[in-house]
Amino acid sequence: MYNICRKSSLGMHLKRFQKEYPDQYDFFPQTWMYPADLHEILEYSKKKTDKRKELVDDGRMTEAQSEKDPVVLYICKPESGS
């Protein structure tokens, strides 16, 4: 019970299950463990930023729309506590 009640271990287990059973474990958002997954976080952020730049360059989004809406929004939770 301890392993699924703690945010950090729940995220770790869900990611592991998602790798094993991708069709059954697609119900939770992208999750990283900081600082261990810092490289993946930066890679994800760069990918999203590049995609946004592509939308602006192609004319599918204006600069004003891009500035109003954040490219990436993260929800950070401490390992223990609330």
HELIX and SHEET records of a PDB file:
HELIX    1   1 TYR A    2  CYS A    5  1                                   4    
HELIX    2   2 LYS A    7  GLU A   20  1                                  14    
HELIX    3   3 LEU A   38  ASP A   57  1                                  20    
HELIX    4   4 GLU A   63  LYS A   68  1                                   6    
END                                                                             
